[in-house]
């Protein structure tokens, strides 16, 4: 046997693994895109028809509950339906006429972090097993309660009451305004390709981490923390993916792990509930710092609130009838 053929045989396990990873990433990306594309198109139609502003009307009283001007309801409504960048663009456009303090900006940024891009992220959660209605109520309700608590804390102690300083500028954060349909389609296609590459990279990373037994190490390190919130050791990977990468980018791998059969549906439910309240801790946190949010709220308080909320949910759900939980809280992946 010549050296070339021997090299091919030796590399065959690697090639087989790579082909398998490409296949898995392609199938899961397709499943994810089936969820994302119709929602992206629907949101674009709402934007073109200028209908998002009507969602802000019922949010105006909520803004006043959390100590914000009613106009800021449009900022949150845009983030809920679209994404954080869209919400920031609206915020920048409102600030000249509706100035806010650093404390108010922190409250608004934190509410946006807890509840944004909900049409896509809720469908990903639903595809992984948790019930859509509960996930929607938990994120919207948590955002309001958390915003109220933060406002109470800052106002009671007279903290962060200076005018907000925002590092971002509108022309650097949004290209969708006045964009042609052709340009929009190209941008969204690039985004989908980017998501596929991230999913492929995550699959490769997970494969490597399992080979190196780093996942086992993470399980041991995070097990006490996750056990406190009712998440079993096998849920470590899905929790870490969501907390660091976010639900949209990590969605394919989240769905894969949920469908693998290795995770209990309760682990998936508590993991996704946790990451719904705190996800993409690096990228989104930095973005909100540039949008005027203070780390005390958008990172530290958000983590503490998320841990406490999920731990409370674990206690409550343990007392609920199994039939109720199966119907309203969690189910099997789709």
Secondary structure as GFF3:
##gff-version 3
##sequence-region A 1 334
A	DSSP	alpha_helix	3	48	.	.	.	ID=ss1
A	DSSP	alpha_helix	52	65	.	.	.	ID=ss2
A	DSSP	three_ten_helix	70	72	.	.	.	ID=ss3
A	DSSP	alpha_helix	73	81	.	.	.	ID=ss4
A	DSSP	alpha_helix	84	95	.	.	.	ID=ss5
A	DSSP	alpha_helix	102	114	.	.	.	ID=ss6
A	DSSP	alpha_helix	118	128	.	.	.	ID=ss7
A	DSSP	alpha_helix	132	156	.	.	.	ID=ss8
A	DSSP	three_ten_helix	170	172	.	.	.	ID=ss9
A	DSSP	alpha_helix	181	211	.	.	.	ID=ss10
A	DSSP	alpha_helix	214	228	.	.	.	ID=ss11
A	DSSP	three_ten_helix	233	235	.	.	.	ID=ss12
A	DSSP	alpha_helix	236	245	.	.	.	ID=ss13
A	DSSP	alpha_helix	247	259	.	.	.	ID=ss14
A	DSSP	alpha_helix	265	277	.	.	.	ID=ss15
A	DSSP	alpha_helix	283	290	.	.	.	ID=ss16
A	DSSP	alpha_helix	295	295	.	.	.	ID=ss17
A	DSSP	pi_helix	296	301	.	.	.	ID=ss18
A	DSSP	alpha_helix	302	318	.	.	.	ID=ss19
A	DSSP	alpha_helix	322	328	.	.	.	ID=ss20
###
